[in-house]
Amino acid sequence: ACALVTSGDVWCFGIGEHGELGNGAPTASTAPPTKVTLPGPATDLSVGPESVCARVGPQWLCWGGNRAGELDAARSPVLQPTPLDLTKIDFAG
């Protein structure tokens, strides 16, 4: 789970075995909530089952499981907040 607080900070906690804590570790954690390092304050947050995205300015930064390639084409876990390349997404579906 992750939370966006009024300061624009994002805090994540939980198991995190798919990198969804954004702390660079793909292993299970029982640590208390951890502040995710972002380049500025977040204004929006989207949390899925195994991935998280935070909007910082005009850019979305995402991290987590990426099993279906939703964060990048490599389909491997994205362990730290990484800019999402929206030009590679087919919105017409």
Buried (B, 14 or more C-beta within 10 A) or exposed (E): EBEBEEEEBBBBBBEBBBBBBBBEBBEEBEEEBBEBEBEEBBEEBEBEEBBBBBBBEEEBBBBBBBBEEBBBEEEBBBBBBBEBEEEEEEEEE
